[in-house]
Amino acid sequence: MALKTTVLVNGINNLSDARYCAGMGADLMGFKLDNAQADHLNDEAFKEITGWVSGIKLVGEFDEASAAEINHKAFDLNLDYIQLNKNYLLDEVRKIERPVIQKVYVNKDTIESELTEMLDIYKDDVAYFLVYSNDFTTIDETNIRFLTDLANIYKLIVGFGIEKANLDNVLVLINPAGIGLQGSDEIKPGLKTYDELEEIFEALEE
């Protein structure tokens, strides 16, 4: 089904999430594949999950791995994108042989001019900036202008504070390149609830 914007779902670790998000029309599906991540998926689990889905771009999420290690994973697992959850040196980013999604953290103390200076350095070498926050839990008057300014310049995926109630405002006022959602653990194998995701996906339908 067609959605109103590009949707990235991070942290997929089970087949239930993968099939649900693919069926709802998500564009990008992220998996933690870095051995430095305590909850990373091993290659066998990744292949087992992704073998059941099609028509969606596969994203490997990395924190510490070198460009050489990332490229090896990307080739072996047929990844479409690489998501860097920490700031890598620009030289390392340029060695990665897949389009890069750079995760950027913002908080109440973020200085906009310093952030845009960093984004300017990386903008020609990444496909998207995924903006995330541990401080902000919603999108409101405290951050919407800031996000709008960024989205006017960069290919921005808003990865926090997305809910059914503010979705239209996010899409119309900020006009990002996409939104980022988060997968979750199964209650038990094969058993999941999708209340929040379902509300957002339904609101995203054209």
C-alpha positions as a Python dict, from the first residue, in 0.01 Angstrom:
ca = {
    (1, 'M'): (0, 0, 0),
    (2, 'A'): (114, 357, -68),
    (3, 'L'): (211, 566, 234),
    (4, 'K'): (230, 943, 266),
    (5, 'T'): (603, 943, 336),
    (6, 'T'): (908, 717, 355),
    (7, 'V'): (900, 496, 665),
    (8, 'L'): (1203, 344, 838),
    (9, 'V'): (1144, 92, 1116),
    (10, 'N'): (1451, 30, 1332),
    (11, 'G'): (1537, -247, 1575),
    (12, 'I'): (1359, -534, 1398),
    (13, 'N'): (1449, -857, 1579),
    (14, 'N'): (1165, -1096, 1502),
    (15, 'L'): (969, -1229, 1206),
    (16, 'S'): (638, -1094, 1338),
    (17, 'D'): (761, -733, 1320),
    (18, 'A'): (929, -787, 984),
    (19, 'R'): (620, -933, 817),
    (20, 'Y'): (388, -677, 975),
    (21, 'C'): (595, -375, 872),
    (22, 'A'): (652, -508, 521),
    (23, 'G'): (281, -578, 484),
    (24, 'M'): (191, -227, 601),
    (25, 'G'): (415, -71, 336),
    (26, 'A'): (728, 36, 528),
    (27, 'D'): (1014, 126, 294),
    (28, 'L'): (1318, 54, 511),
    (29, 'M'): (1371, -208, 780),
    (30, 'G'): (1663, -181, 1022),
    (31, 'F'): (1842, -462, 1206),
    (32, 'K'): (2114, -439, 1473),
    (33, 'L'): (2403, -630, 1319),
    (34, 'D'): (2707, -490, 1501),
    (35, 'N'): (2872, -740, 1736),
    (36, 'A'): (2930, -448, 1976),
    (37, 'Q'): (2554, -426, 2030),
    (38, 'A'): (2448, -655, 2316),
    (39, 'D'): (2117, -730, 2147),
    (40, 'H'): (2247, -769, 1792),
    (41, 'L'): (2111, -1031, 1553),
    (42, 'N'): (2349, -1296, 1430),
    (43, 'D'): (2370, -1358, 1057),
    (44, 'E'): (2164, -1677, 1072),
    (45, 'A'): (1875, -1506, 1252),
    (46, 'F'): (1887, -1212, 1011),
    (47, 'K'): (1872, -1441, 707),
    (48, 'E'): (1589, -1643, 858),
    (49, 'I'): (1378, -1331, 922),
    (50, 'T'): (1447, -1151, 595),
    (51, 'G'): (1393, -1465, 391),
    (52, 'W'): (1021, -1425, 460),
    (53, 'V'): (982, -1065, 343),
    (54, 'S'): (1021, -891, 10),
    (55, 'G'): (982, -548, -144),
    (56, 'I'): (1151, -364, 143),
    (57, 'K'): (1501, -220, 174),
    (58, 'L'): (1723, -384, 437),
    (59, 'V'): (1926, -161, 668),
    (60, 'G'): (2213, -278, 885),
    (61, 'E'): (2255, -76, 1208),
    (62, 'F'): (2612, -35, 1335),
    (63, 'D'): (2776, 133, 1636),
    (64, 'E'): (3143, 35, 1642),
    (65, 'A'): (3229, -184, 1342),
    (66, 'S'): (3494, -63, 1098),
    (67, 'A'): (3410, 25, 739),
    (68, 'A'): (3576, -299, 626),
    (69, 'E'): (3364, -505, 868),
    (70, 'I'): (3050, -320, 759),
    (71, 'N'): (3123, -379, 392),
    (72, 'H'): (3176, -749, 457),
    (73, 'K'): (2837, -772, 632),
    (74, 'A'): (2669, -566, 361),
    (75, 'F'): (2794, -800, 90),
    (76, 'D'): (2724, -1122, 279),
    (77, 'L'): (2374, -1019, 392),
    (78, 'N'): (2281, -822, 80),
    (79, 'L'): (2209, -501, 271),
    (80, 'D'): (2067, -200, 89),
    (81, 'Y'): (2163, 69, 342),
    (82, 'I'): (2397, 113, 636),
    (83, 'Q'): (2281, 305, 943),
    (84, 'L'): (2554, 451, 1163),
    (85, 'N'): (2425, 506, 1516),
    (86, 'K'): (2737, 698, 1616),
    (87, 'N'): (2942, 962, 1436),
    (88, 'Y'): (3210, 798, 1225),
    (89, 'L'): (3502, 989, 1079),
    (90, 'L'): (3419, 1117, 732),
    (91, 'D'): (3699, 910, 581),
    (92, 'E'): (3540, 594, 725),
    (93, 'V'): (3195, 693, 598),
    (94, 'R'): (3334, 733, 248),
    (95, 'K'): (3473, 378, 257),
    (96, 'I'): (3131, 225, 316),
    (97, 'E'): (3001, 67, -3),
    (98, 'R'): (2629, 124, 59),
    (99, 'P'): (2419, 439, 102),
    (100, 'V'): (2454, 562, 460),
    (101, 'I'): (2190, 674, 707),
    (102, 'Q'): (2360, 880, 978),
    (103, 'K'): (2182, 886, 1313),
    (104, 'V'): (2199, 1225, 1482),
    (105, 'Y'): (2103, 1286, 1846),
    (106, 'V'): (1943, 1611, 1958),
    (107, 'N'): (1855, 1723, 2309),
    (108, 'K'): (1752, 2032, 2500),
    (109, 'D'): (2110, 2159, 2501),
    (110, 'T'): (2172, 2112, 2127),
    (111, 'I'): (2303, 2428, 1962),
    (112, 'E'): (2149, 2448, 1617),
    (113, 'S'): (2446, 2623, 1453),
    (114, 'E'): (2689, 2356, 1578),
    (115, 'L'): (2462, 2076, 1460),
    (116, 'T'): (2415, 2224, 1112),
    (117, 'E'): (2790, 2273, 1085),
    (118, 'M'): (2836, 1899, 1143),
    (119, 'L'): (2554, 1805, 905),
    (120, 'D'): (2707, 2024, 634),
    (121, 'I'): (3030, 1826, 658),
    (122, 'Y'): (2852, 1493, 608),
    (123, 'K'): (2558, 1585, 383),
    (124, 'D'): (2724, 1491, 52),
    (125, 'D'): (2824, 1149, 182),
    (126, 'V'): (2503, 1025, 344),
    (127, 'A'): (2161, 941, 203),
    (128, 'Y'): (1962, 1050, 510),
    (129, 'F'): (2008, 1197, 855),
    (130, 'L'): (1795, 1013, 1113),
    (131, 'V'): (1722, 1257, 1396),
    (132, 'Y'): (1663, 1096, 1734),
    (133, 'S'): (1628, 1227, 2089),
    (134, 'N'): (1637, 1091, 2442),
    (135, 'D'): (1518, 1425, 2582),
    (136, 'F'): (1220, 1499, 2362),
    (137, 'T'): (936, 1248, 2374),
    (138, 'T'): (702, 1437, 2142),
    (139, 'I'): (711, 1701, 1870),
    (140, 'D'): (572, 2034, 1979),
    (141, 'E'): (649, 2407, 1985),
    (142, 'T'): (980, 2344, 2165),
    (143, 'N'): (1136, 2164, 1868),
    (144, 'I'): (916, 2188, 1558),
    (145, 'R'): (1084, 2504, 1423),
    (146, 'F'): (1427, 2349, 1476),
    (147, 'L'): (1325, 2032, 1291),
    (148, 'T'): (1160, 2232, 1013),
    (149, 'D'): (1478, 2432, 958),
    (150, 'L'): (1680, 2111, 932),
    (151, 'A'): (1432, 1943, 698),
    (152, 'N'): (1446, 2243, 465),
    (153, 'I'): (1816, 2181, 409),
    (154, 'Y'): (1885, 1811, 464),
    (155, 'K'): (1721, 1477, 383),
    (156, 'L'): (1582, 1431, 730),
    (157, 'I'): (1409, 1129, 883),
    (158, 'V'): (1234, 1228, 1206),
    (159, 'G'): (1287, 936, 1441),
    (160, 'F'): (1123, 1047, 1765),
    (161, 'G'): (794, 1181, 1894),
    (162, 'I'): (582, 1042, 1611),
    (163, 'E'): (226, 957, 1708),
    (164, 'K'): (-111, 954, 1539),
    (165, 'A'): (-216, 1285, 1696),
    (166, 'N'): (75, 1486, 1554),
    (167, 'L'): (150, 1294, 1235),
    (168, 'D'): (-21, 1534, 994),
    (169, 'N'): (151, 1834, 1153),
    (170, 'V'): (487, 1659, 1125),
    (171, 'L'): (435, 1579, 758),
    (172, 'V'): (291, 1918, 660),
    (173, 'L'): (486, 2161, 878),
    (174, 'I'): (824, 1987, 901),
    (175, 'N'): (795, 1808, 565),
    (176, 'P'): (1072, 1555, 637),
    (177, 'A'): (1210, 1306, 389),
    (178, 'G'): (1060, 1036, 610),
    (179, 'I'): (976, 920, 961),
    (180, 'G'): (1143, 663, 1183),
    (181, 'L'): (956, 410, 1395),
    (182, 'Q'): (1080, 141, 1633),
    (183, 'G'): (1025, -234, 1642),
    (184, 'S'): (987, -419, 1971),
    (185, 'D'): (1031, -761, 2127),
    (186, 'E'): (772, -1033, 2093),
    (187, 'I'): (566, -1116, 2402),
    (188, 'K'): (646, -1475, 2314),
    (189, 'P'): (740, -1633, 1978),
    (190, 'G'): (475, -1538, 1724),
    (191, 'L'): (277, -1317, 1964),
    (192, 'K'): (288, -937, 1925),
    (193, 'T'): (71, -631, 1978),
    (194, 'Y'): (86, -345, 1729),
    (195, 'D'): (-150, -86, 1874),
    (196, 'E'): (78, 219, 1839),
    (197, 'L'): (234, 115, 1509),
    (198, 'E'): (-105, 25, 1367),
    (199, 'E'): (-245, 370, 1445),
    (200, 'I'): (47, 539, 1272),
    (201, 'F'): (46, 314, 966),
    (202, 'E'): (-328, 360, 922),
    (203, 'A'): (-285, 739, 943),
    (204, 'L'): (-7, 717, 681),
    (205, 'E'): (-222, 546, 420),
    (206, 'E'): (-287, 766, 115),
}
